[in-house]
Amino acid sequence: MRLALRWSEDDEEIILPIPEEGVVSIGRGDDCDVVLSDATVSRQHAEIYTRDGVTYIRHISATNPTYLNGEIMVGEKRLNLGDELWFPVRLVHVTAINWPSMHERRTSPSP
């Protein structure tokens, strides 16, 4: 089981698996992995990443808040299944998906 981000956009549900390596960037900038097009979202608003098997969110905006479970975030927090992230214009849920880990993908037998 892996964590994923889930949100709705234009009446469509979007699910983005959180990678075991690397960073998921969230913000208004076109170079972000999750683009939230609104002036109340910073160009580089937050980052989600996994370290030692634990998933974290880091709030990086100097001007616009990120909320984790209804509380304003400061710095870095651990993400857990069922958490709710609120950016000024979007509610994002932390959910679970059945997605093979990198190890499982590498060791799966070939057909």
C-alpha positions in Angstrom: 0.0 0.0 0.0 1.3 3.5 -0.9 0.1 6.9 -0.2 -1.4 9.1 -2.9 -2.9 12.6 -3.3 -6.5 12.8 -4.4 -8.4 15.8 -5.5 -11.1 17.0 -7.9 -10.5 19.4 -10.7 -13.2 20.3 -13.3 -15.5 17.5 -12.1 -12.7 14.9 -12.6 -11.0 13.0 -9.8 -7.2 13.0 -9.9 -5.0 10.5 -8.1 -1.3 11.1 -7.9 0.9 8.4 -6.3 3.5 9.8 -3.9 6.9 8.5 -5.2 9.3 6.6 -3.0 12.1 8.8 -4.3 12.1 12.4 -5.4 9.8 15.3 -4.7 6.2 16.2 -5.6 6.1 20.0 -6.0 2.8 21.9 -5.5 2.2 25.5 -6.5 1.1 27.9 -9.2 4.3 27.6 -11.3 4.1 25.7 -14.5 7.1 23.6 -13.5 5.2 22.1 -10.5 3.9 18.5 -10.4 0.6 19.7 -9.0 -0.4 23.1 -10.5 -3.0 25.1 -8.6 -3.8 28.1 -10.9 -4.8 30.8 -8.4 -3.2 34.0 -7.2 -3.6 32.8 -3.6 -1.2 29.9 -4.2 2.5 30.6 -4.4 4.6 29.6 -7.4 6.4 27.1 -5.2 4.0 26.5 -2.3 4.8 23.1 -0.8 6.8 19.9 -1.4 5.9 16.3 -0.6 8.6 13.6 -0.4 9.4 10.3 1.2 12.4 9.8 3.5 13.3 6.4 5.1 9.8 5.1 4.2 8.0 8.0 5.8 6.1 10.6 3.7 6.4 14.3 4.6 5.0 17.7 3.5 7.2 20.8 3.7 5.5 24.2 3.5 7.8 26.5 1.5 5.6 29.5 0.7 6.6 32.7 2.5 3.2 34.4 2.0 0.4 31.9 1.5 -0.6 29.2 4.1 -0.9 25.5 3.8 -3.3 23.7 6.1 -2.8 20.2 7.4 -6.0 18.8 9.0 -7.3 22.3 9.6 -4.2 23.8 11.2 -1.7 26.2 9.5 1.5 24.4 8.7 5.0 25.6 9.6 8.0 23.8 8.3 7.8 20.0 7.8 5.1 17.5 8.9 4.6 13.8 8.5 1.7 12.8 6.2 -0.6 10.0 7.2 -3.5 8.1 5.6 -6.6 10.2 5.9 -4.9 13.6 6.3 -6.4 16.6 4.5 -4.3 19.2 2.9 -5.9 22.6 2.2 -4.2 25.0 -0.1 -6.0 28.4 -0.5 -8.1 27.1 -3.4 -8.0 23.3 -3.2 -8.7 20.5 -0.8 -6.3 17.5 -1.3 -6.8 14.2 0.5 -4.1 11.8 1.4 -5.3 8.3 0.4 -4.0 4.8 -0.1 -3.6 3.0 -3.3 -2.4 -0.5 -4.3 0.6 0.5 -6.3 3.7 -1.7 -6.4 6.8 -0.3 -4.7 10.0 0.2 -6.7 11.3 -3.0 -5.3 8.2 -4.9 -6.3 8.4 -3.5 -9.9 12.0 -4.4 -10.2 11.6 -8.0 -9.0 8.4 -8.9 -10.8 8.8 -11.8 -13.1 8.7 -11.0 -16.8 5.8 -12.7 -18.8 
